Amino acid sequence: MRRAWRPNAYPKYLLGFFALYWLAWAYRPIYFQNWLLENSTAVLFIGLLVLTYRRFPLSNLSYTFICIFMCMHTVGAHYSYSLVPYDRWFENLTGASLNGLLGFERNHYDRLVHVSFGLLMAYPIREVFLRIAGVRGIWGYYLPLDLTMSFSMLYEVIEWAAAAVFGGELGQAYLGMQGDIWDAQKDMGLATLGAVVSMGLTALINWKLNRRFGKEIRESLAVKQSAPLGEVKLGELLEKESKKKHGGQ
């Protein structure tokens, strides 16, 4: 028997924590105009989550994943992604350069956030698909992956558009290519990798714990409607409309 969901205070505490965290990093950002651009979409997204909470609350797990990702994005917005001093932080803690140890020749904080986008945001997207669209089986893993890839592509398009509109240092700071002509493709590839890992782990857990896992996969791949669509369905609709008109005369 499925337990009835009851609202809890955890999302509110999480929102309060993030608000304080965001305010702390909002103090004297390195590049204020870039900070405004980076936070514009973030504010809209958080606002959407707040507005939909009563009607469509997500799980605590989804809210936690979202909060972790937003915290990472907040740091990137404060410094500008290509200037996040993670290497200096690591060197202060360990006495060694992380970039030197790994052979990095550029600032890779943006790469970390892109792979984290796929890793952390694919699960909340899956929850939306399962609870609103009612997808099951293989589609509950493929569609979140597909939408995560689409969002990643859309963000790269927004970056390109912003860089084209604003130009100059602001455009370059927001784009954050750091001289890599394949930057957008690598970012999208890493987001895809993160989502693949996320959905792979989710599928593995369901395979271990859900006895209907295999059956749901098979059922999701079964043909639900034998008749093709396209011109066949269009013909049926036109025929039905024609009968309706002639019947009314």
N, C-alpha and C positions, 0 to 999 in steps of 0.2 A: 504494500500500500504506500502510495507516494505521500510524503509529508507536506502539509500546507506551508507555503512560504510565509514567513512573518518578517515585517520590516525590522531592521536593526540599526543601531547607531554607528556602526563601523564606517559606512560611506561618508557620513557627516564628519566624523573625526578625521578621516582621510582627506576630505576637502579642506578642513581647517588646517591640517598639517601642511597641505600643499600651498594654501594661501600664504601662510607664514614663510614657507620656503621660497615661494615666488617673490614675495616682498623683499626678503633678504638679498636675493640675487638681482632685484630691480634697482638696487642702490648703485648709482654711478656705473652703468654699463660702459664697456670700452668704446663702443661705437653706437651712440644713441639711436640714430636713424635706422641702422640695421637691427637693433634691438626691437624697435617698433614694428618693423616688417616681420621679424621672426615670431613676435608674440601676437600678431593680428589673427592668424589662423588658430593659434593655441587658445586665445580668449574665446573665440567663436565656438571651438570644440568643447571647452569646459562649460560654456554657457548652455550648449545643447544637452550635455549630460545632466546638468542641474534642472533644466526645464522638463526633461523627459523622465526624471527620477520617479515621480509618483505613479505615472502611468506605465512606465516600462523600466523598472529598476534592474540593473545587471547584477550578476553574482559578485560577492566580495572578492573572489579571485580575479574576475575581469577588472574590477575597479582598482585592485592592487597592481595588476599589470599596466594599466593605463597610467596610474600615478607614477610608477617607476620610470616609464618612458617619458612622461611629461617633465619629471625632475631632470632627466638627462638632457632633454631639449632646452630646459631653462638655463642650464649651465652653458650650453652652446650659444644660446641667444645673448647671454651676458658678455661673453668674451668675443663673440663671432667665432663660428665653428673652427675656422682654420687657425685660430689663435689660442685655443684652450690649452693652458700650460700643464697638461697631464704629465709630460716628460719631466718637468721641473718638480712637480709634486712627488713623482716616483723617485727621482734622484734624492730629494730631501729625506724620504723615508728609508731608502735602501743604500744610497751612496752611488748608485749606478744609473746609467741612462737607459730607459726602456727602449727608446728608438734605436740606441746603439746596440742593445742586446738582440733586438729583433731585426735589425738591418733596415729600419724605416728611413726613408729620405724625405718624408713629408709628415704633416700633422694628420694623424689618422682618427681623430675624435669623431669626425663626420662619418667615417666608415663604421665605427662602433655604433653610432646612433642609428644608422640605416639598417644594420643587421638586427639591432634591437627592436626596430620598428616591426620587422617581420616576426621576430621571436615573441614579442610581447603583445602585439596588436592583433595577430591572426586569431587568437582565442576569443577575445571579445567579439570580433566580427563573426566567428563561428556561432557564438551564442545568439547573435541577432538573426542569423540565417535559420537556426534551428527553431527559435521561438516565434519568429514572425513569418518567414517563408515556409516553415514546416519541412525543410529538407531533411532527408535521412540517408543513411548509408554513405556511399562513396561521395555524394554531393556535399555532405556535411564536412568533408575534408578538402575537396577540390575547390569549391566555391569560395571559402575563406582565403585559400591560397591565391586564387584568381583575383579576388577583389583587393587583396593586399598588394599584389603586383600592379593592379590598376591604379591604386592610390599612390604607389611609389612613382609610377610614370607621370601621374597628374602633378605630383609635387615637383618633379623635375621640369615639367612644362611651365609651372608657375614660377619657378626659379628663373628659367630662361626668359619668360615674359617680363618679370621684374627687372632683370638685368638689362633687357632691351629698352625698357621704359625709363628707368632711372639712370642707367649708364654710370660711367666714372667709377670712383672708389666704392660708392654704395652698392652699385650693381655687382661689382666684382666680389665685394665682401659677402653679399647675399648668395651669390652663385657658388663661391668657395671652391673653384676648380683647382687652384694651386698649380696651374700650369699643366694639368693632366687633361688631354683632349678626350679621354674615355671616362671622365669622371662620372657623368650621368649614367652611363651603361654599368659601371662598376657599382654605383650606389643602388641601382635597381636590381642588379644581380645579388648583392648582399641582402637586400630586403627580401628577395625571393628565397634565398638560402635560409634566412631566419624563419620565414613562414613554413618552409618545408620541414625544418626541424621541429617547429611547434606543432604542426599538424601530424607529423610522424609520431611524436611522443604522445599526443592525444589519442591517436589511433592505437598505439601500443597499449596504453592504459585501458582503453575500451575493450581491446582484444582480450586482455587478461581478466577483466572484471565483468564484462557484459556478455552473458551467455548467448544473446541474440546477435552478436556482432556479425558473424558470418552470414546469418540469414538476412540481416538488414542490408548488407552489402549486395547480396544476390537480388533482393527485392528492389533495391534502388536502380539496378541495371536492367530490370525486366521492362519490356515494352508496355506502356500503360494505355496507349491508343494505337491500334493497328493501322488505321487509315492515315495516309500522309496528309500534310498540311499544304501550304503554298497554294498553287493553282487549284488543287482539289477542294480545299476548304473555301477558297474564294468563290469557286463555282457553286458550292452548296449555299453560301450566303446570298449570292446573286439570284439563285433559283428560288430561295425562300422569299427574298424581297419581291421577286417578280410575281410569285403566287399571291403574296399579300396584296399587291397592287391590283391584280386582276380579280381577286376575290372581293375587293372593296368596290369594284365598279358595278 
